């Protein structure tokens, strides 16, 4: 099961890696820049390597918050949700339904957002009969200034993989669209498309499409209502 990821950025490891590269690059660049000033050779000047100040300025620019982060901040809060899932291959079959609660919080000064979900859902048990199971999932969401895309990760207690998504936003329809690829079983990769429609500040709907059955089909829908 997958819940919307409104910018359904990567973990802190990526940011730390970028900082290490920038600082290391600055130390390496310093003697080269000094040599350039001393020799003033055209060949050295044409390397195009940015200065330490330029690299630090670019890093600070990439760390700035903008209107995209504000859009994600508007979704902070506690949400009741209802899930419909079309698991039966028969297109006329009624969907299974379940309910739960999701809590979205801002972290790191509003650069990222966590979304923790807890609910109950029916799944086949060891005997093949449907039984109610506890579902838990968590997302890390954000907007990547370098990629100019909404990004997110998702993990839950019904798998051991982490799904990564990238998305865009259409202001005319107030709709986020995310794409991802998942591999539930070895060698069985599926493409995923998530469409998140903002109804108003207290309601939104996520529609999940995948091609696990050969062609793209809607297999899940989640409606969210903000708790007052």
N, C-alpha and C positions, 0 to 999 in steps of 0.2 A: 504494500500500500504506500502511496506517495501523496503528500499534501503539497499545496502550492508553495512555490519557492519564489518569492517576489524578488528575484535577483538571487529564484530558486537558482567580502571577496574571499578568495581562497584562505587557507589557514595561515596562522602567523609565521609558519616556516617560510613561506614565500616572501613575506615582507622582510624577515630577518636575512634571507638569502640576498635580496636586493640591496639591503643596507650594507652587507659584507662586501658585495661586488662594488658598490659605489665607493666605500671607504678604501678598499684595496686598490681600486682603480685610481683614486685620488693620490695615494702614496706612489703608485707606479708612474702616474702622470707628472708628479712634481719634478723629478730630475729631468724628465724629457722636456718639460716646458722650460726649465732653466737652461737646458742645452740649446733649445730653440732660440731663446732670447740671446744667448751668447753667440751662436753661429749665424742666426738670422738667415739660414739657408732656405731656399724655396721648397726643396724636397721635404724638410722637416715641417715647414709651415703648412704643407698640403696634407698632412696626416689627418687633419680634421678632428683630433682627439679633444673633447671638451675639457675645460679647466675644472679644478676642484669646485670653484664657486658655481660654475654652470651646472655641474652634476648635482650639487646640493640644492640649488635653486629648483632644478627640475624635480627632484625628489619631493621637495616641499610642495610644489605645484600639484603633483600627483596625489598628495595626501589631503588636499582640500576637499571639503564637503560642498555639494552643489544641490540643485533642485532634484536630482535623481535620488540622492540620499534622503531628502525631505519626503519624497513620495513613499519611501519605505518606512520612514519614521511615522507617517500618518497611520500605518497599520499596526503600530505597537499597541498591545492590549491583550485582553483575554477573550477568546472566541469560542462559542459553542458551534459545533459542526455536525452535519448529517452527511453520511457517505452513501452513495448508491453505486453498486458494482455489478457490471454485466459479465459474470464469470461463465455462464452457460453458453455454449456455442450456438444454441438456438436463439436467433434474433428476436423471437416472439416471447421468450422467457422473461419473467419479471425479475428485476434486479434485486440483489440482497441489499439490506440497509443496516447501518450501524451508526452510533453516535459517539461523540467524545468532546474533549476540550483541548484547545491549543493556546499556548501563552507565548507571545512574541515580545522580546526585550531588546533594547539597544545596548551595544557594548562598544568599547574603545571610542568613546566620544561620538557615537552615532555613525561610525564608518561601517559597522557590521551589525547584524541583527540575528539573534538566535530565536528559533521557533520550536518549542517543545510540545509534543502532542501525546495525549493519553486517551485511550478509548477502549471500547469492547467491539469485537467483530466475530462473526461466525466463520469457522474454518473446518475443513474435514479433519476428524480425529484419527487415531490409529485404526479404528474399526470402520473408517469410511463415512461415519455419520457426522453430521454437522454439530459442532459444539462451540460455545462461546469462549473466546480467548482474549487476554489482555493485549492490547497493542500499544507500543511506545515507539516514537520516532523523534528525530531532531534534525533541524536544518540550520545551516549557517548561510546567511544571505547578505548581499551587498551590491554595490555598483562599482565596477572596475573602471577607473578614469583612463587607464592606458588602453584598454580594449574598447571602451565606450559601450559597454554592455552590462546588463544586470547578470549577476552570477550567483550560484548557490551550490551547496552540497546537501545531500540527504542520506541518512542512515536510520535503520530501524531494527527492531528485535526479531524480525522475520527474515533477515538476510545477514550476510557478513560483508557485503560490498558497499561502497560509497558511490552514489550517483552524482555526477557533476553536470550542471545545466547552465546554459547561457540564454539570455533573453533580451527582448526589445519591448518598447512601449509605444502604443499608438494613442496619442492624446485625443484624437477625434472620436474613437470608440471606447476610450478609457480601458484599454485591454493590453495586458502583458502577454507575450507569446514566448515560451521557452522551448528549447530543443535539447535533447540528450540522447544518450545511448546506454542501454543497460544489458547485462548478461546474467539473467537469473539462473540459467543452467549452463555448464561448460559448452562453449561452441554455439549457444543459442542467443545470439545478439538480437536486440530489437531496438528500433528507433522510437523515440517518445516525443510527443508534442503536447505541451500544456498550454491551455488558454485560460487566463485569469481575467474575469470581467468584474470591474469595480462598479457596483450598483450605486452605492452611496457610502458615506464615511463609516457606516455601521454594518454594511452587507457587501459580500462579494462571492463569486462563484468560480470554481475551478473545474474545467473539463479536461480530462486526460484521454489522449489518443495514442494508440500504439499499433504496430504491425505484427504482433506476435502470431496472428492467424493468417499471415500472408499479405493482407492489404490493411491499410490503416482503418481502424475502427475505434469508436468511443467506447471505452470499457469502464470509466469511472467518472463520477461527478460529485463534487463536494460543495455544499452551501455553508457559508459562514455568517454568523450573527454575533455582533459584539455584545459582551455582557455589560450591563449597566451597573 
